[in-house]
Every structure is written in structure tokens, then in C-alpha cells.
Amino acid sequence: MNTRHNGADPAGNLVCPSCNRPREAGKYLCFACWPLLPARARISLKRRDRLALPRLRELLDQIHDSTPLDRIEVAP
Ligand SMILES: [Zn+2]
């Protein structure tokens, strides 16, 4: 698994932290992984408030701990 934490491969391309496939700028995960998250987590992660960064941290921590995508929970 890719252990880099800046979300980019050595060439600077954005990659999905879950599967290392390319992802779009501004998206946390690639188009294949994002729908696997629980709906509640997706709604929370799309909110851009002061908890947006801690939520991203929670998401990445769980991915790095090999939590299944459909079990990931973040702050509401
Ligand atoms: Zn992915």
C-alpha cells in the first residue's frame, strides 16, 4: 500500500488514498471508492466547515488502518 500521506504519487499526480488509482482534484477518493463509503460519512465529508480537515484526517486514518470503506465513520 502507498504510505505517502500527501495524496500524490512521486510524479505529482493525485491518487486515491484507498486504492492508489488516479483521483480528481478536490475529491478525497476516486470515483470507484467514494460510493462505497456509508451515505452518512459522504454527506459529512462533503460539508466544508471547520471540521472538514479533522474529518479528512479521520477518513485517512481509518483507510490506513485498513478499515473497510463501508465501515468508515467521521464526525457528523
Ligand atoms: Zn479509490
N, CA, C, O and the ligand as a Tripos MOL2 file, in Angstrom:
@<TRIPOS>MOLECULE
protein
  305   303    77     0     0
PROTEIN
NO_CHARGES

@<TRIPOS>ATOM
      1 N           0.8430   -1.1990    0.0000 N.3       1 MET1
      2 CA          0.0000    0.0000    0.0000 C.3       1 MET1
      3 C           0.8740    1.2440    0.0000 C.2       1 MET1
      4 O           1.9420    1.2860    0.6100 O.2       1 MET1
      5 N           0.3900    2.2370   -0.6940 N.am      2 ASN2
      6 CA          1.0950    3.5090   -0.7450 C.3       2 ASN2
      7 C           1.0340    4.1770    0.6250 C.2       2 ASN2
      8 O          -0.0540    4.4090    1.1510 O.2       2 ASN2
      9 N           2.1750    4.4850    1.2010 N.am      3 THR3
     10 CA          2.1860    5.0740    2.5410 C.3       3 THR3
     11 C           2.4110    6.5740    2.5090 C.2       3 THR3
     12 O           2.4850    7.2060    3.5630 O.2       3 THR3
     13 N           2.5230    7.1580    1.3230 N.am      4 ARG4
     14 CA          2.6650    8.6060    1.2530 C.3       4 ARG4
     15 C           1.3880    9.2540    1.7640 C.2       4 ARG4
     16 O           0.2910    8.7400    1.5500 O.2       4 ARG4
     17 N           1.5410   10.3890    2.4420 N.am      5 HIS5
     18 CA          0.3780   10.9920    3.0860 C.3       5 HIS5
     19 C          -0.0960   12.2600    2.3910 C.2       5 HIS5
     20 O          -1.0600   12.8830    2.8360 O.2       5 HIS5
     21 N           0.5570   12.6450    1.3230 N.am      6 ASN6
     22 CA          0.1400   13.8970    0.6860 C.3       6 ASN6
     23 C          -0.8390   13.6640   -0.4540 C.2       6 ASN6
     24 O          -1.2180   14.6160   -1.1360 O.2       6 ASN6
     25 N          -1.2580   12.4200   -0.6770 N.am      7 GLY7
     26 CA         -2.2790   12.1440   -1.6750 C.3       7 GLY7
     27 C          -1.7970   12.2340   -3.0950 C.2       7 GLY7
     28 O          -2.6150   12.2910   -4.0130 O.2       7 GLY7
     29 N          -0.4830   12.2480   -3.3170 N.am      8 ALA8
     30 CA          0.0190   12.3240   -4.6810 C.3       8 ALA8
     31 C           1.1080   11.2730   -4.8840 C.2       8 ALA8
     32 O           1.8050   10.9050   -3.9400 O.2       8 ALA8
     33 N           1.2490   10.7990   -6.1040 N.am      9 ASP9
     34 CA          2.3220    9.8460   -6.3910 C.3       9 ASP9
     35 C           3.6150   10.6210   -6.6520 C.2       9 ASP9
     36 O           3.5850   11.8510   -6.6870 O.2       9 ASP9
     37 N           4.7490    9.9370   -6.8340 N.am     10 PRO10
     38 CA          6.0270   10.6710   -6.9800 C.3      10 PRO10
     39 C           6.0340   11.6410   -8.1540 C.2      10 PRO10
     40 O           6.8030   12.6020   -8.1480 O.2      10 PRO10
     41 N           5.2050   11.4130   -9.1500 N.am     11 ALA11
     42 CA          5.1420   12.3200  -10.2970 C.3      11 ALA11
     43 C           4.2250   13.5060  -10.0390 C.2      11 ALA11
     44 O           4.0980   14.3920  -10.8840 O.2      11 ALA11
     45 N           3.5750   13.5250   -8.8560 N.am     12 GLY12
     46 CA          2.7130   14.6490   -8.5240 C.3      12 GLY12
     47 C           1.2650   14.4610   -8.9310 C.2      12 GLY12
     48 O           0.4540   15.3700   -8.7580 O.2      12 GLY12
     49 N           0.9190   13.2820   -9.4780 N.am     13 ASN13
     50 CA         -0.4710   13.0240   -9.8230 C.3      13 ASN13
     51 C          -1.2480   12.6950   -8.5520 C.2      13 ASN13
     52 O          -0.7400   12.0130   -7.6620 O.2      13 ASN13
     53 N          -2.4720   13.1810   -8.4760 N.am     14 LEU14
     54 CA         -3.3220   12.8780   -7.3300 C.3      14 LEU14
     55 C          -3.7640   11.4280   -7.4050 C.2      14 LEU14
     56 O          -4.2050   10.9570   -8.4540 O.2      14 LEU14
     57 N          -3.6450   10.7220   -6.2870 N.am     15 VAL15
     58 CA         -4.0830    9.3300   -6.2640 C.3      15 VAL15
     59 C          -5.0450    9.1100   -5.0960 C.2      15 VAL15
     60 O          -5.0090    9.8210   -4.0920 O.2      15 VAL15
     61 N          -5.8880    8.1240   -5.2570 N.am     16 CYS16
     62 CA         -6.8500    7.7480   -4.2260 C.3      16 CYS16
     63 C          -6.1010    7.1210   -3.0470 C.2      16 CYS16
     64 O          -5.2930    6.2180   -3.2610 O.2      16 CYS16
     65 N          -6.3430    7.5720   -1.8020 N.am     17 PRO17
     66 CA         -5.6290    7.0010   -0.6560 C.3      17 PRO17
     67 C          -6.0350    5.5470   -0.3830 C.2      17 PRO17
     68 O          -5.3330    4.8300    0.3300 O.2      17 PRO17
     69 N          -7.1490    5.1200   -0.9420 N.am     18 SER18
     70 CA         -7.6300    3.7640   -0.6820 C.3      18 SER18
     71 C          -7.0770    2.7600   -1.6930 C.2      18 SER18
     72 O          -6.6710    1.6640   -1.3050 O.2      18 SER18
     73 N          -7.0530    3.1100   -2.9780 N.am     19 CYS19
     74 CA         -6.6960    2.1230   -3.9980 C.3      19 CYS19
     75 C          -5.5470    2.5800   -4.8950 C.2      19 CYS19
     76 O          -5.0960    1.8250   -5.7560 O.2      19 CYS19
     77 N          -5.0720    3.8130   -4.6980 N.am     20 ASN20
     78 CA         -3.9510    4.3470   -5.4880 C.3      20 ASN20
     79 C          -4.2530    4.5790   -6.9610 C.2      20 ASN20
     80 O          -3.3410    4.8200   -7.7520 O.2      20 ASN20
     81 N          -5.5260    4.5090   -7.3330 N.am     21 ARG21
     82 CA         -5.8670    4.9050   -8.6910 C.3      21 ARG21
     83 C          -5.9460    6.4270   -8.7530 C.2      21 ARG21
     84 O          -6.0620    7.0850   -7.7180 O.2      21 ARG21
     85 N          -5.8860    6.9910   -9.9580 N.am     22 PRO22
     86 CA         -5.9650    8.4600  -10.0580 C.3      22 PRO22
     87 C          -7.2850    8.9790   -9.4950 C.2      22 PRO22
     88 O          -8.3220    8.3250   -9.6110 O.2      22 PRO22
     89 N          -7.2320   10.1560   -8.8880 N.am     23 ARG23
     90 CA         -8.4660   10.7980   -8.4300 C.3      23 ARG23
     91 C          -8.4550   12.2450   -8.8960 C.2      23 ARG23
     92 O          -7.4140   12.8170   -9.2170 O.2      23 ARG23
     93 N          -9.6620   12.8140   -8.9200 N.am     24 GLU24
     94 CA         -9.7930   14.2010   -9.3640 C.3      24 GLU24
     95 C          -9.3850   15.1500   -8.2420 C.2      24 GLU24
     96 O          -9.5370   14.8360   -7.0610 O.2      24 GLU24
     97 N          -8.8700   16.3060   -8.6220 N.am     25 ALA25
     98 CA         -8.5660   17.3530   -7.6430 C.3      25 ALA25
     99 C          -9.8510   17.7490   -6.9320 C.2      25 ALA25
    100 O         -10.9080   17.8520   -7.5530 O.2      25 ALA25
    101 N          -9.7540   17.9700   -5.6220 N.am     26 GLY26
    102 CA        -10.9260   18.3740   -4.8580 C.3      26 GLY26
    103 C         -11.7490   17.2080   -4.3530 C.2      26 GLY26
    104 O         -12.6990   17.4050   -3.5950 O.2      26 GLY26
    105 N         -11.4000   15.9810   -4.7640 N.am     27 LYS27
    106 CA        -12.1020   14.7930   -4.2710 C.3      27 LYS27
    107 C         -11.1700   14.0530   -3.3170 C.2      27 LYS27
    108 O          -9.9590   13.9930   -3.5320 O.2      27 LYS27
    109 N         -11.7560   13.4900   -2.2540 N.am     28 TYR28
    110 CA        -10.9440   12.7570   -1.2830 C.3      28 TYR28
    111 C         -10.5620   11.3780   -1.8000 C.2      28 TYR28
    112 O          -9.4540   10.9000   -1.5560 O.2      28 TYR28
    113 N         -11.5030   10.7290   -2.5310 N.am     29 LEU29
    114 CA        -11.2850    9.3790   -3.0370 C.3      29 LEU29
    115 C         -11.5850    9.3500   -4.5250 C.2      29 LEU29
    116 O         -12.1430   10.3050   -5.0640 O.2      29 LEU29
    117 N         -11.2180    8.2520   -5.2010 N.am     30 CYS30
    118 CA        -11.5220    8.1420   -6.6210 C.3      30 CYS30
    119 C         -13.0080    7.8160   -6.8220 C.2      30 CYS30
    120 O         -13.7290    7.5260   -5.8670 O.2      30 CYS30
    121 N         -13.4410    7.8690   -8.0660 N.am     31 PHE31
    122 CA        -14.8570    7.6710   -8.3670 C.3      31 PHE31
    123 C         -15.3290    6.2610   -8.0080 C.2      31 PHE31
    124 O         -16.5240    6.0430   -7.8090 O.2      31 PHE31
    125 N         -14.3980    5.3000   -7.9220 N.am     32 ALA32
    126 CA        -14.7800    3.9200   -7.6050 C.3      32 ALA32
    127 C         -14.9450    3.7220   -6.1030 C.2      32 ALA32
    128 O         -15.8110    2.9610   -5.6720 O.2      32 ALA32
    129 N         -14.1230    4.4000   -5.2990 N.am     33 CYS33
    130 CA        -14.1600    4.1990   -3.8480 C.3      33 CYS33
    131 C         -15.2120    5.0570   -3.1530 C.2      33 CYS33
    132 O         -15.8400    4.6110   -2.1930 O.2      33 CYS33
    133 N         -15.4060    6.2730   -3.6260 N.am     34 TRP34
    134 CA        -16.3070    7.2070   -2.9450 C.3      34 TRP34
    135 C         -17.6960    6.6180   -2.6770 C.2      34 TRP34
    136 O         -18.1970    6.7550   -1.5600 O.2      34 TRP34
    137 N         -18.3460    5.9590   -3.6720 N.am     35 PRO35
    138 CA        -19.6960    5.4260   -3.4160 C.3      35 PRO35
    139 C         -19.7190    4.2940   -2.3940 C.2      35 PRO35
    140 O         -20.7910    3.9290   -1.9130 O.2      35 PRO35
    141 N         -18.5590    3.7290   -2.0500 N.am     36 LEU36
    142 CA        -18.5160    2.6350   -1.0830 C.3      36 LEU36
    143 C         -18.6150    3.1350    0.3530 C.2      36 LEU36
    144 O         -18.9190    2.3610    1.2610 O.2      36 LEU36
    145 N         -18.3600    4.4180    0.5630 N.am     37 LEU37
    146 CA        -18.4830    4.9780    1.9130 C.3      37 LEU37
    147 C         -19.9560    4.9970    2.3170 C.2      37 LEU37
    148 O         -20.8330    5.1390    1.4650 O.2      37 LEU37
    149 N         -20.2280    4.8520    3.6220 N.am     38 PRO38
    150 CA        -21.6180    4.9840    4.0740 C.3      38 PRO38
    151 C         -22.1630    6.3620    3.7000 C.2      38 PRO38
    152 O         -21.4250    7.3480    3.7110 O.2      38 PRO38
    153 N         -23.4520    6.4290    3.3690 N.am     39 ALA39
    154 CA        -24.0590    7.7000    2.9450 C.3      39 ALA39
    155 C         -23.8270    8.7890    3.9830 C.2      39 ALA39
    156 O         -23.5600    9.9390    3.6370 O.2      39 ALA39
    157 N         -23.9300    8.4190    5.2660 N.am     40 ARG40
    158 CA        -23.7540    9.4190    6.3230 C.3      40 ARG40
    159 C         -22.3540   10.0220    6.2940 C.2      40 ARG40
    160 O         -22.1860   11.2280    6.4750 O.2      40 ARG40
    161 N         -21.3470    9.1730    6.0630 N.am     41 ALA41
    162 CA        -19.9740    9.6680    6.0020 C.3      41 ALA41
    163 C         -19.7840   10.5740    4.7900 C.2      41 ALA41
    164 O         -19.1010   11.5950    4.8700 O.2      41 ALA41
    165 N         -20.4000   10.1900    3.6560 N.am     42 ARG42
    166 CA        -20.2460   11.0200    2.4480 C.3      42 ARG42
    167 C         -20.8590   12.3950    2.6450 C.2      42 ARG42
    168 O         -20.2810   13.4040    2.2400 O.2      42 ARG42
    169 N         -22.0360   12.4360    3.2710 N.am     43 ILE43
    170 CA        -22.6960   13.7290    3.5000 C.3      43 ILE43
    171 C         -21.8130   14.5990    4.3890 C.2      43 ILE43
    172 O         -21.6390   15.7880    4.1210 O.2      43 ILE43
    173 N         -21.2530   14.0050    5.4530 N.am     44 SER44
    174 CA        -20.4060   14.7750    6.3650 C.3      44 SER44
    175 C         -19.1370   15.2480    5.6600 C.2      44 SER44
    176 O         -18.7110   16.3900    5.8350 O.2      44 SER44
    177 N         -18.5380   14.3650    4.8620 N.am     45 LEU45
    178 CA        -17.2640   14.7120    4.2170 C.3      45 LEU45
    179 C         -17.4390   15.8030    3.1670 C.2      45 LEU45
    180 O         -16.4870   16.5210    2.8580 O.2      45 LEU45
    181 N         -18.6420   15.9350    2.6160 N.am     46 LYS46
    182 CA        -18.8640   16.9750    1.5990 C.3      46 LYS46
    183 C         -19.0820   18.3440    2.2210 C.2      46 LYS46
    184 O         -19.0490   19.3550    1.5200 O.2      46 LYS46
    185 N         -19.3060   18.3880    3.5410 N.am     47 ARG47
    186 CA        -19.5300   19.6550    4.2160 C.3      47 ARG47
    187 C         -18.1880   20.3540    4.4170 C.2      47 ARG47
    188 O         -17.2510   19.7690    4.9590 O.2      47 ARG47
    189 N         -18.1020   21.6000    3.9780 N.am     48 ARG48
    190 CA        -16.8300   22.3410    4.0900 C.3      48 ARG48
    191 C         -16.9410   23.3300    5.2270 C.2      48 ARG48
    192 O         -17.0780   24.5320    5.0000 O.2      48 ARG48
    193 N         -16.8820   22.8250    6.4630 N.am     49 ASP49
    194 CA        -16.9020   23.7190    7.6150 C.3      49 ASP49
    195 C         -15.5950   23.5490    8.3860 C.2      49 ASP49
    196 O         -14.6310   22.9900    7.8630 O.2      49 ASP49
    197 N         -15.5630   24.0310    9.6310 N.am     50 ARG50
    198 CA        -14.2930   23.9880   10.3650 C.3      50 ARG50
    199 C         -13.8820   22.5670   10.7390 C.2      50 ARG50
    200 O         -12.7370   22.3400   11.1320 O.2      50 ARG50
    201 N         -14.8100   21.5970   10.6200 N.am     51 LEU51
    202 CA        -14.4680   20.2090   10.9070 C.3      51 LEU51
    203 C         -14.0470   19.4500    9.6560 C.2      51 LEU51
    204 O         -13.7680   18.2530    9.7210 O.2      51 LEU51
    205 N         -14.0000   20.1410    8.5090 N.am     52 ALA52
    206 CA        -13.6830   19.4490    7.2600 C.3      52 ALA52
    207 C         -12.3140   18.7690    7.3260 C.2      52 ALA52
    208 O         -12.1620   17.6260    6.8930 O.2      52 ALA52
    209 N         -11.3330   19.4690    7.8620 N.am     53 LEU53
    210 CA         -9.9850   18.8990    7.9140 C.3      53 LEU53
    211 C          -9.8880   17.7270    8.9060 C.2      53 LEU53
    212 O          -9.3420   16.6780    8.5660 O.2      53 LEU53
    213 N         -10.4250   17.9050   10.1540 N.am     54 PRO54
    214 CA        -10.4410   16.7370   11.0590 C.3      54 PRO54
    215 C         -11.1730   15.5330   10.4630 C.2      54 PRO54
    216 O         -10.7620   14.3930   10.6820 O.2      54 PRO54
    217 N         -12.2530   15.7720    9.7130 N.am     55 ARG55
    218 CA        -12.9700   14.6490    9.0900 C.3      55 ARG55
    219 C         -12.0830   13.9400    8.0690 C.2      55 ARG55
    220 O         -12.0480   12.7110    8.0180 O.2      55 ARG55
    221 N         -11.3680   14.7190    7.2570 N.am     56 LEU56
    222 CA        -10.4570   14.1170    6.2790 C.3      56 LEU56
    223 C          -9.3990   13.2850    7.0120 C.2      56 LEU56
    224 O          -9.0490   12.1870    6.5790 O.2      56 LEU56
    225 N          -8.9010   13.8230    8.1190 N.am     57 ARG57
    226 CA         -7.9090   13.1060    8.9380 C.3      57 ARG57
    227 C          -8.4970   11.7730    9.4260 C.2      57 ARG57
    228 O          -7.8320   10.7380    9.3710 O.2      57 ARG57
    229 N          -9.7470   11.8100    9.9020 N.am     58 GLU58
    230 CA        -10.4120   10.5800   10.3580 C.3      58 GLU58
    231 C         -10.5220    9.5720    9.2260 C.2      58 GLU58
    232 O         -10.2480    8.3850    9.4030 O.2      58 GLU58
    233 N         -10.9310   10.0690    8.0500 N.am     59 LEU59
    234 CA        -11.0750    9.1920    6.8910 C.3      59 LEU59
    235 C          -9.7350    8.5310    6.5470 C.2      59 LEU59
    236 O          -9.6600    7.3160    6.3630 O.2      59 LEU59
    237 N          -8.6860    9.3450    6.4640 N.am     60 LEU60
    238 CA         -7.3800    8.7970    6.0690 C.3      60 LEU60
    239 C          -6.8300    7.8510    7.1300 C.2      60 LEU60
    240 O          -6.2210    6.8350    6.7950 O.2      60 LEU60
    241 N          -7.0390    8.1750    8.4190 N.am     61 ASP61
    242 CA         -6.5620    7.2870    9.4870 C.3      61 ASP61
    243 C          -7.2160    5.9180    9.3710 C.2      61 ASP61
    244 O          -6.5550    4.8910    9.5320 O.2      61 ASP61
    245 N          -8.5190    5.9070    9.0920 N.am     62 GLN62
    246 CA         -9.2350    4.6300    9.0040 C.3      62 GLN62
    247 C          -8.8030    3.8480    7.7660 C.2      62 GLN62
    248 O          -8.6770    2.6250    7.8130 O.2      62 GLN62
    249 N          -8.5760    4.5540    6.6620 N.am     63 ILE63
    250 CA         -8.0870    3.8680    5.4600 C.3      63 ILE63
    251 C          -6.7130    3.2580    5.7360 C.2      63 ILE63
    252 O          -6.4430    2.1260    5.3320 O.2      63 ILE63
    253 N          -5.8460    4.0040    6.4220 N.am     64 HIS64
    254 CA         -4.5120    3.4820    6.7030 C.3      64 HIS64
    255 C          -4.5510    2.3290    7.7050 C.2      64 HIS64
    256 O          -3.6420    1.5000    7.7440 O.2      64 HIS64
    257 N          -5.6180    2.2840    8.5210 N.am     65 ASP65
    258 CA         -5.7970    1.1520    9.4420 C.3      65 ASP65
    259 C          -6.5290   -0.0100    8.7750 C.2      65 ASP65
    260 O          -6.8940   -0.9810    9.4380 O.2      65 ASP65
    261 N          -6.7440    0.0910    7.4520 N.am     66 SER66
    262 CA         -7.4130   -0.9590    6.6790 C.3      66 SER66
    263 C          -8.8710   -1.1650    7.0890 C.2      66 SER66
    264 O          -9.4020   -2.2700    6.9750 O.2      66 SER66
    265 N          -9.5140   -0.1020    7.5660 N.am     67 THR67
    266 CA        -10.9560   -0.1850    7.8200 C.3      67 THR67
    267 C         -11.6810   -0.3250    6.4880 C.2      67 THR67
    268 O         -11.4010    0.4330    5.5590 O.2      67 THR67
    269 N         -12.6120   -1.2800    6.3700 N.am     68 PRO68
    270 CA        -13.3850   -1.3710    5.1200 C.3      68 PRO68
    271 C         -14.1050   -0.0520    4.8520 C.2      68 PRO68
    272 O         -14.6060    0.5850    5.7780 O.2      68 PRO68
    273 N         -14.1570    0.3540    3.5900 N.am     69 LEU69
    274 CA        -14.7510    1.6560    3.2580 C.3      69 LEU69
    275 C         -16.1890    1.7630    3.7500 C.2      69 LEU69
    276 O         -16.6270    2.8370    4.1630 O.2      69 LEU69
    277 N         -16.9300    0.6500    3.7090 N.am     70 ASP70
    278 CA        -18.3340    0.7270    4.1210 C.3      70 ASP70
    279 C         -18.5140    0.7680    5.6390 C.2      70 ASP70
    280 O         -19.6410    0.8050    6.1310 O.2      70 ASP70
    281 N         -17.3940    0.7600    6.3850 N.am     71 ARG71
    282 CA        -17.4850    0.8520    7.8590 C.3      71 ARG71
    283 C         -16.9080    2.1650    8.3760 C.2      71 ARG71
    284 O         -16.8550    2.3940    9.5840 O.2      71 ARG71
    285 N         -16.4850    3.0110    7.4730 N.am     72 ILE72
    286 CA        -15.8400    4.2570    7.9080 C.3      72 ILE72
    287 C         -16.8470    5.2290    8.4820 C.2      72 ILE72
    288 O         -17.9240    5.4350    7.9220 O.2      72 ILE72
    289 N         -16.4830    5.8300    9.6160 N.am     73 GLU73
    290 CA        -17.3350    6.8310   10.2520 C.3      73 GLU73
    291 C         -16.5120    8.0830   10.5000 C.2      73 GLU73
    292 O         -15.3410    8.0040   10.8730 O.2      73 GLU73
    293 N         -17.1230    9.2290   10.2930 N.am     74 VAL74
    294 CA        -16.4570   10.5050   10.5720 C.3      74 VAL74
    295 C         -17.3780   11.3700   11.4050 C.2      74 VAL74
    296 O         -18.5620   11.0650   11.5500 O.2      74 VAL74
    297 N         -16.8370   12.4530   11.9550 N.am     75 ALA75
    298 CA        -17.6560   13.3730   12.7510 C.3      75 ALA75
    299 C         -18.8280   13.8680   11.9160 C.2      75 ALA75
    300 O         -18.6480   14.2050   10.7460 O.2      75 ALA75
    301 N         -20.0310   13.9200   12.4970 N.am     76 PRO76
    302 CA        -21.2080   14.3680   11.7460 C.3      76 PRO76
    303 C         -21.1250   15.8220   11.3370 C.2      76 PRO76
    304 O         -22.0430   16.3370   10.6990 O.2      76 PRO76
    305 ZN        -10.0290    4.5340   -4.9160 Zn       77 ZN77
@<TRIPOS>BOND
     1     1     2 1
     2     2     3 1
     3     3     4 2
     4     3     5 am
     5     5     6 1
     6     6     7 1
     7     7     8 2
     8     7     9 am
     9     9    10 1
    10    10    11 1
    11    11    12 2
    12    11    13 am
    13    13    14 1
    14    14    15 1
    15    15    16 2
    16    15    17 am
    17    17    18 1
    18    18    19 1
    19    19    20 2
    20    19    21 am
    21    21    22 1
    22    22    23 1
    23    23    24 2
    24    23    25 am
    25    25    26 1
    26    26    27 1
    27    27    28 2
    28    27    29 am
    29    29    30 1
    30    30    31 1
    31    31    32 2
    32    31    33 am
    33    33    34 1
    34    34    35 1
    35    35    36 2
    36    35    37 am
    37    37    38 1
    38    38    39 1
    39    39    40 2
    40    39    41 am
    41    41    42 1
    42    42    43 1
    43    43    44 2
    44    43    45 am
    45    45    46 1
    46    46    47 1
    47    47    48 2
    48    47    49 am
    49    49    50 1
    50    50    51 1
    51    51    52 2
    52    51    53 am
    53    53    54 1
    54    54    55 1
    55    55    56 2
    56    55    57 am
    57    57    58 1
    58    58    59 1
    59    59    60 2
    60    59    61 am
    61    61    62 1
    62    62    63 1
    63    63    64 2
    64    63    65 am
    65    65    66 1
    66    66    67 1
    67    67    68 2
    68    67    69 am
    69    69    70 1
    70    70    71 1
    71    71    72 2
    72    71    73 am
    73    73    74 1
    74    74    75 1
    75    75    76 2
    76    75    77 am
    77    77    78 1
    78    78    79 1
    79    79    80 2
    80    79    81 am
    81    81    82 1
    82    82    83 1
    83    83    84 2
    84    83    85 am
    85    85    86 1
    86    86    87 1
    87    87    88 2
    88    87    89 am
    89    89    90 1
    90    90    91 1
    91    91    92 2
    92    91    93 am
    93    93    94 1
    94    94    95 1
    95    95    96 2
    96    95    97 am
    97    97    98 1
    98    98    99 1
    99    99   100 2
   100    99   101 am
   101   101   102 1
   102   102   103 1
   103   103   104 2
   104   103   105 am
   105   105   106 1
   106   106   107 1
   107   107   108 2
   108   107   109 am
   109   109   110 1
   110   110   111 1
   111   111   112 2
   112   111   113 am
   113   113   114 1
   114   114   115 1
   115   115   116 2
   116   115   117 am
   117   117   118 1
   118   118   119 1
   119   119   120 2
   120   119   121 am
   121   121   122 1
   122   122   123 1
   123   123   124 2
   124   123   125 am
   125   125   126 1
   126   126   127 1
   127   127   128 2
   128   127   129 am
   129   129   130 1
   130   130   131 1
   131   131   132 2
   132   131   133 am
   133   133   134 1
   134   134   135 1
   135   135   136 2
   136   135   137 am
   137   137   138 1
   138   138   139 1
   139   139   140 2
   140   139   141 am
   141   141   142 1
   142   142   143 1
   143   143   144 2
   144   143   145 am
   145   145   146 1
   146   146   147 1
   147   147   148 2
   148   147   149 am
   149   149   150 1
   150   150   151 1
   151   151   152 2
   152   151   153 am
   153   153   154 1
   154   154   155 1
   155   155   156 2
   156   155   157 am
   157   157   158 1
   158   158   159 1
   159   159   160 2
   160   159   161 am
   161   161   162 1
   162   162   163 1
   163   163   164 2
   164   163   165 am
   165   165   166 1
   166   166   167 1
   167   167   168 2
   168   167   169 am
   169   169   170 1
   170   170   171 1
   171   171   172 2
   172   171   173 am
   173   173   174 1
   174   174   175 1
   175   175   176 2
   176   175   177 am
   177   177   178 1
   178   178   179 1
   179   179   180 2
   180   179   181 am
   181   181   182 1
   182   182   183 1
   183   183   184 2
   184   183   185 am
   185   185   186 1
   186   186   187 1
   187   187   188 2
   188   187   189 am
   189   189   190 1
   190   190   191 1
   191   191   192 2
   192   191   193 am
   193   193   194 1
   194   194   195 1
   195   195   196 2
   196   195   197 am
   197   197   198 1
   198   198   199 1
   199   199   200 2
   200   199   201 am
   201   201   202 1
   202   202   203 1
   203   203   204 2
   204   203   205 am
   205   205   206 1
   206   206   207 1
   207   207   208 2
   208   207   209 am
   209   209   210 1
   210   210   211 1
   211   211   212 2
   212   211   213 am
   213   213   214 1
   214   214   215 1
   215   215   216 2
   216   215   217 am
   217   217   218 1
   218   218   219 1
   219   219   220 2
   220   219   221 am
   221   221   222 1
   222   222   223 1
   223   223   224 2
   224   223   225 am
   225   225   226 1
   226   226   227 1
   227   227   228 2
   228   227   229 am
   229   229   230 1
   230   230   231 1
   231   231   232 2
   232   231   233 am
   233   233   234 1
   234   234   235 1
   235   235   236 2
   236   235   237 am
   237   237   238 1
   238   238   239 1
   239   239   240 2
   240   239   241 am
   241   241   242 1
   242   242   243 1
   243   243   244 2
   244   243   245 am
   245   245   246 1
   246   246   247 1
   247   247   248 2
   248   247   249 am
   249   249   250 1
   250   250   251 1
   251   251   252 2
   252   251   253 am
   253   253   254 1
   254   254   255 1
   255   255   256 2
   256   255   257 am
   257   257   258 1
   258   258   259 1
   259   259   260 2
   260   259   261 am
   261   261   262 1
   262   262   263 1
   263   263   264 2
   264   263   265 am
   265   265   266 1
   266   266   267 1
   267   267   268 2
   268   267   269 am
   269   269   270 1
   270   270   271 1
   271   271   272 2
   272   271   273 am
   273   273   274 1
   274   274   275 1
   275   275   276 2
   276   275   277 am
   277   277   278 1
   278   278   279 1
   279   279   280 2
   280   279   281 am
   281   281   282 1
   282   282   283 1
   283   283   284 2
   284   283   285 am
   285   285   286 1
   286   286   287 1
   287   287   288 2
   288   287   289 am
   289   289   290 1
   290   290   291 1
   291   291   292 2
   292   291   293 am
   293   293   294 1
   294   294   295 1
   295   295   296 2
   296   295   297 am
   297   297   298 1
   298   298   299 1
   299   299   300 2
   300   299   301 am
   301   301   302 1
   302   302   303 1
   303   303   304 2
@<TRIPOS>SUBSTRUCTURE
     1 MET1         2 RESIDUE 1 A MET
     2 ASN2         6 RESIDUE 1 A ASN
     3 THR3        10 RESIDUE 1 A THR
     4 ARG4        14 RESIDUE 1 A ARG
     5 HIS5        18 RESIDUE 1 A HIS
     6 ASN6        22 RESIDUE 1 A ASN
     7 GLY7        26 RESIDUE 1 A GLY
     8 ALA8        30 RESIDUE 1 A ALA
     9 ASP9        34 RESIDUE 1 A ASP
    10 PRO10       38 RESIDUE 1 A PRO
    11 ALA11       42 RESIDUE 1 A ALA
    12 GLY12       46 RESIDUE 1 A GLY
    13 ASN13       50 RESIDUE 1 A ASN
    14 LEU14       54 RESIDUE 1 A LEU
    15 VAL15       58 RESIDUE 1 A VAL
    16 CYS16       62 RESIDUE 1 A CYS
    17 PRO17       66 RESIDUE 1 A PRO
    18 SER18       70 RESIDUE 1 A SER
    19 CYS19       74 RESIDUE 1 A CYS
    20 ASN20       78 RESIDUE 1 A ASN
    21 ARG21       82 RESIDUE 1 A ARG
    22 PRO22       86 RESIDUE 1 A PRO
    23 ARG23       90 RESIDUE 1 A ARG
    24 GLU24       94 RESIDUE 1 A GLU
    25 ALA25       98 RESIDUE 1 A ALA
    26 GLY26      102 RESIDUE 1 A GLY
    27 LYS27      106 RESIDUE 1 A LYS
    28 TYR28      110 RESIDUE 1 A TYR
    29 LEU29      114 RESIDUE 1 A LEU
    30 CYS30      118 RESIDUE 1 A CYS
    31 PHE31      122 RESIDUE 1 A PHE
    32 ALA32      126 RESIDUE 1 A ALA
    33 CYS33      130 RESIDUE 1 A CYS
    34 TRP34      134 RESIDUE 1 A TRP
    35 PRO35      138 RESIDUE 1 A PRO
    36 LEU36      142 RESIDUE 1 A LEU
    37 LEU37      146 RESIDUE 1 A LEU
    38 PRO38      150 RESIDUE 1 A PRO
    39 ALA39      154 RESIDUE 1 A ALA
    40 ARG40      158 RESIDUE 1 A ARG
    41 ALA41      162 RESIDUE 1 A ALA
    42 ARG42      166 RESIDUE 1 A ARG
    43 ILE43      170 RESIDUE 1 A ILE
    44 SER44      174 RESIDUE 1 A SER
    45 LEU45      178 RESIDUE 1 A LEU
    46 LYS46      182 RESIDUE 1 A LYS
    47 ARG47      186 RESIDUE 1 A ARG
    48 ARG48      190 RESIDUE 1 A ARG
    49 ASP49      194 RESIDUE 1 A ASP
    50 ARG50      198 RESIDUE 1 A ARG
    51 LEU51      202 RESIDUE 1 A LEU
    52 ALA52      206 RESIDUE 1 A ALA
    53 LEU53      210 RESIDUE 1 A LEU
    54 PRO54      214 RESIDUE 1 A PRO
    55 ARG55      218 RESIDUE 1 A ARG
    56 LEU56      222 RESIDUE 1 A LEU
    57 ARG57      226 RESIDUE 1 A ARG
    58 GLU58      230 RESIDUE 1 A GLU
    59 LEU59      234 RESIDUE 1 A LEU
    60 LEU60      238 RESIDUE 1 A LEU
    61 ASP61      242 RESIDUE 1 A ASP
    62 GLN62      246 RESIDUE 1 A GLN
    63 ILE63      250 RESIDUE 1 A ILE
    64 HIS64      254 RESIDUE 1 A HIS
    65 ASP65      258 RESIDUE 1 A ASP
    66 SER66      262 RESIDUE 1 A SER
    67 THR67      266 RESIDUE 1 A THR
    68 PRO68      270 RESIDUE 1 A PRO
    69 LEU69      274 RESIDUE 1 A LEU
    70 ASP70      278 RESIDUE 1 A ASP
    71 ARG71      282 RESIDUE 1 A ARG
    72 ILE72      286 RESIDUE 1 A ILE
    73 GLU73      290 RESIDUE 1 A GLU
    74 VAL74      294 RESIDUE 1 A VAL
    75 ALA75      298 RESIDUE 1 A ALA
    76 PRO76      302 RESIDUE 1 A PRO
    77 ZN77       305 GROUP 0 **** ****
